[in-house]
Amino acid sequence: MAVIGFIGVGNMGGPMARNLLKAGHQVKAFDLSAELVQKVVDAGGTKAGSAQEAATDVDAVITMLPAGKHVASVYTGDKGILATARPGTLFIDSSTIDVKTAREVIAAAEARGMLMVDAPVSGGVAGAENATLTFMVGGTEAAFAKAKPLLEAMGKKIVHAGGAGNGQVAKICNNMVLGISMIAVSEAFVMAEKLGLSAQAMFDIVSSSSGSCWALVNHCPVPGPVPTSAANRDYKPGFAADLMLKDLKLSQEAARTAKVNTPLGAEATALFAEYVEAGNGPTDYSGIVRMIREMAG
Ligand code: NAD
């Protein structure tokens, strides 16, 4: 069993750290919020007074932070953890961040003789709580092999996506598809409504036809056809529109860097930005159907 430093124990990191404890690992937690660290201590972990302390004398460090700037600062900034960690420590960053920062931080870790992977997740807070997350992992074979058993305590599907940063590439490509498909599905429901086709009939037919997709069958944006979808609880998330917009913006940043034209990705980003600016950021992303209905007139 491993001794693990866990930095960033918020909505996702908190339950992930608790699942490591359940699997028998030791966890030393650090977060800017002492209250969140205490929850991990209550579950059997110990408290670290700083990020560097969480990364000292441990076998592995897992970070689950909001964005690239937080990850860069925790790893390579003033009092960054790479400077003081024991050589050979394994680092796993599970935050969703930009590809460029992920690759830079992994290069900095490798330059110091450490192993590091980017391992963003899908599955949301429920997946973090139930240890059913999917991890998309970028890094060397050696780093992946060392990270896999730890990731298995927090998730059920662990995929090696290739070299450094490729986990982030997989994550933003996936979420760009999800954002675009939710808008496509929403437009179809609104058009069906206007033309007199019931939501249930539209769902029954499209979900077993060539227009079916994951967004429709799992996150159906109108109430009724999929009882577990956020539409049935007034769009309480679920997957917040704020996070969808964050991932779409990351996809567009990556598209610009790679000089790839993604017109539908760009349009989905603009529509989610409009939806979030109207004050809907904390609601489920599928609620964008309401804006599309308004736009339809
Ligand atoms: P969160 O805001 O609940 O947690 C982030 C934590 O990091 C906070 O507790 C914050 O205090 C802490 N933090 C920030 N800077 C720090 C620092 N310098 N040192 C120590 N702690 C610091 O966010 P979350 O929902 O847990 O998401 C974390 C990451 O996972 C994000 O990148 C997000 O995009 C990604 N993600 C979230 C979901 C989801 O459904 N919430 C799903 C998939 C991926």
Residues whose N, C-alpha, C, O or C-beta is under 5 A from the ligand:
A	BS01	NAD	I7 G8 V9 G10 N11 M12 G13 F30 D31 L32 S33 M64 L65 P66 A67 H70 S94 S95 T96 V121 S122 G124 V125 G238
